[in-house]
Amino acid sequence: MAFTGKVILITGASSGIGAATAKRFAGLGATLALAGRNLENLKQVASDCSTKSIPLLLTGELTNEKDTKAILDKTIDHFGQLDV
């Protein structure tokens, strides 16, 4: 399955399952927005992703409603869409 032209927001992308998911979707051609609490880890994950576009990196805490809204809003503002 290809995700070319699709914008995917991955939360918890700074480690573990989220990081592995980011790498997998990058390999399938997705444009990525990566969210997590640790910016340095997000930068490392982004550099490990083989994608044509540079992932948007967003920090925040999903238990905080303002952070969650900001992550969604910034993703849509940046890419003009959010597919997954």
Helices and strands as residue ranges (DSSP letters): E 7-10, H 16-27, E 31-36, H 39-48, E 56-59, H 65-79
